[in-house]
Amino acid sequence: MTDSRAVAPAVGKALEAGIVVLFVALLTSALYGGVVPNARTGAADEVSERALQHAAANVEAAVPSRAGVQVDADEVVAERRVSLPATIRGRGYRITANDTSLSLVHKHRSVGGTTALVLPERVRAVRGNWTDSEGLVRVRAHPDGGLVVELAEGSA
């Protein structure tokens, strides 16, 4: 009988440790299974929205305000560098132009978006894309008059 009393404190401590380990495991799986990824996606969505708005503002600001200046076809009228986040939610992304708007494309389905561009009527086209954290906006003269806005990689 004295032998079983000596074992009881050790068994009790082992059970306490097991309960603590089980609690930590349940808490960790609950956080990383739902709360943390949802917060991470929410933050990534906010970052993508800000990056897209920053990109659109820089594209709009790159177009010169002087409307009556004559330039040769394909001549670069203006250039502007744009800094963007290197990754969003730990992955690369792409910003693409389609004449009237910019779109952010990301591998995670909950991250991305589109924003409209407000450009003067003399801008005939907006094209290109960025996949790098350093983008470049190039404004060129169009052969038929007006301007073409191009998105290019900053290293180009």
N, C-alpha and C positions, 0 to 999 in steps of 0.2 A: 503494500500500500504506500509506502514511502517513496517508491520509485515513480508512481504516477503523479504525485504532487510535485516532483522535481521536473517533470516534463511539461506540466501545464503552463508555466510562464513562457517557455520557448514556443509552444504551440500558439499561445495567445499572441505573441509578438509576430509570429509568421502569418497568422490570420490578419492582423492589423496591416502588415506590410502588403499582403495580397490585396486587401481592400483599397489601400492607397494607390497601388499600381493599377488596379482595375478602374478606379476613379480617374486617374490621369489619362489612361488609355481612352476611356469614354469621352472625356472632355476634349482631348486632342482630336479624336476622330470626328466629333461634332463640329469643332471649329474648322478643321481643314476640309470637312465634307460639305459644309454649307456656308458658314459665316465668313470665313476668310476669302474663299473664291468669289463670293458675291461682292464683298467690299473691294476686292482687287479689280473686278470687272467694272464696278461703279467708278472707281478712281480712273481706270483706263478709259472709260467712256468720257469722263470729264477732260482728261488730258487730250484725247483725240478731238474733242469739240474745240478746245482752245487752240490746238495745233492747226486745225482746219480754218478757224477764224483768223489766226495769225497769218497763215499762208494766203488766204483771200485778201486780207488787208494789204499785204505786200505786193500781190499781183496788181491790185487796183492802184496802189501808189506808184508802181513802176511806169505806168502809162503817163507820158509827158502831157502837161496841160496845154501846151501851145498847139493849136489846131491847124494853123495856116502855113506851117513850115514845110517846104518841099524838100524831099530827100530822094536819093537814088533807090531803085528797087533793091531789096534785100540788105540795105544798109542798116546796121545796128543803131537804133535811135537811143535806146537806154538799156542799162543793165542794173540789176539789183540782186544782191545776195540775201538769202533767207536761211536762217538757222531754225532747225526743227528738232524735236526730240529724236534721239538715236533709235529708241525702241518704245513701243507702247505695249504694256502688259507683257514685257519680256520678249517681244518678237518684233521683227521688222514690219513695215507697212508701206503702202504706196499711195501717193496723192496724184490723181489724174485729172486732167482738164478736158472738158467737152464743149467748148465755145461759150456756154452760158453759166457754167458752174464748176466747182471743184469737188471731187469726191475722195474720201479717205477709205481705202480698202485694207482690211486687216484679216488675218487668218481666223481670229476668234469672231464668231458670228454676232456677238453682242457689241462689238467695238467697230465704229465706223460712222459714216454720215456723208451728207452732201450739203453744200452751201452755195447760194447763188452769187454770181459776180455782178457788180455794178460798174459797168465800163462805158466810156463814151461811144457814140454811134460809129465813130471812125475806126473802131477796133473791129476788124472783119473776122478774126478767128483767135481762139485760145486753144493751144494744143500742147501735148507733151505730158510728162509725168516726172515725179520725184520718187526715188527709192532710197535716198541717202539723207543723212541729217543736215547736209549742206546743199541747199537748192539754189538755183539761179533763175531769175526771170529776165528774159531777153525780149526786148521790143524791137521788131524789125519793120521796115517799110514794106508794104504789099505792092507787087508789080502793078496792080490796077488801082492803086491809091488806097489810103487808109493804113492801118497798122495790123500786125500779127504779133500776138503775145505767145512766147514759147517758154515752157518749163523745161529746164535742163538740169543735169546733175551739177553740183557746185564744183566738182573736180574737172569738169569738161572745159 
